[in-house]
Structure formats: structure tokens, C-alpha cells
Amino acid sequence: MEDCLEQCESVLSIAKEQYKEASQQEHYNNSEFVQSQLLLESAYNDLEKLNHYANEEQKEQLQRMKIQLHQMRHDMISLRH
């Protein structure tokens, strides 16, 4: 579970960097931006799978991370429109 949470932190970091770049530029690297969104979705799905095997304390940690991933994905989608 710790490996998954660390991977999620890494994905969040990548997505935040892409979001920052995209918000500062009119024309940004669309493929990297989209790839970041896909990584966020994949990480979220991995957390969903882990949730089935987690105890209550772990489920709380997973839920907090899922909220962060969801919010970042929402922010990226909102930026595009």
C-alpha cells in the first residue's frame, strides 16, 4: 500500500507541474497534459482496487489520496475548457 501511495504522490507531482505549465501558456504540450490526466485516472483506479483489501485506517488514507487525485483531475479538466 505504501508503494501505491508513493506512486500517487509522484503522479500528483507530475500532474501539478503539467497544470502549472498549461495555465501559464496559451499553447502547451497537449500530449503530456493528457498523459498526466491518464496517470491520475490510473492511480485513482489502483487505489480503488486496494480499498477492497485495506483495514479501516488504510481506507482513510486511501480516501484522502483519492480526493487529492480527483481534485487535481477536476482542475485539469476545468483548465481545458
Contacts in CASP RR format, 6 or more apart in sequence:
PFRMAT RR
TARGET T0000
AUTHOR 0000-0000-0000
METHOD contacts of the structure
MODEL  1
MEDCLEQCESVLSIAKEQYKEASQQEHYNNSEFVQSQLLLESAYNDLEKL
NHYANEEQKEQLQRMKIQLHQMRHDMISLRH
1 50 0 8 1.000
1 54 0 8 1.000
1 58 0 8 1.000
1 61 0 8 1.000
1 62 0 8 1.000
4 43 0 8 1.000
4 46 0 8 1.000
4 47 0 8 1.000
4 50 0 8 1.000
5 61 0 8 1.000
5 62 0 8 1.000
5 65 0 8 1.000
7 43 0 8 1.000
7 46 0 8 1.000
8 43 0 8 1.000
8 46 0 8 1.000
8 47 0 8 1.000
8 65 0 8 1.000
8 68 0 8 1.000
8 69 0 8 1.000
11 36 0 8 1.000
11 39 0 8 1.000
11 40 0 8 1.000
11 42 0 8 1.000
11 43 0 8 1.000
11 69 0 8 1.000
12 40 0 8 1.000
12 68 0 8 1.000
12 69 0 8 1.000
12 72 0 8 1.000
14 36 0 8 1.000
14 39 0 8 1.000
15 36 0 8 1.000
15 37 0 8 1.000
15 39 0 8 1.000
15 40 0 8 1.000
15 72 0 8 1.000
15 73 0 8 1.000
15 76 0 8 1.000
16 72 0 8 1.000
18 28 0 8 1.000
18 29 0 8 1.000
18 32 0 8 1.000
18 33 0 8 1.000
18 36 0 8 1.000
18 76 0 8 1.000
19 36 0 8 1.000
19 72 0 8 1.000
19 75 0 8 1.000
19 76 0 8 1.000
19 79 0 8 1.000
21 28 0 8 1.000
21 29 0 8 1.000
22 28 0 8 1.000
22 33 0 8 1.000
22 76 0 8 1.000
22 79 0 8 1.000
23 79 0 8 1.000
33 76 0 8 1.000
33 80 0 8 1.000
36 76 0 8 1.000
37 73 0 8 1.000
37 76 0 8 1.000
37 77 0 8 1.000
40 69 0 8 1.000
40 72 0 8 1.000
40 73 0 8 1.000
40 76 0 8 1.000
41 73 0 8 1.000
43 69 0 8 1.000
44 66 0 8 1.000
44 69 0 8 1.000
44 70 0 8 1.000
44 73 0 8 1.000
47 62 0 8 1.000
47 65 0 8 1.000
47 66 0 8 1.000
47 69 0 8 1.000
48 66 0 8 1.000
50 58 0 8 1.000
50 62 0 8 1.000
51 59 0 8 1.000
51 62 0 8 1.000
51 63 0 8 1.000
54 61 0 8 1.000
54 62 0 8 1.000
END
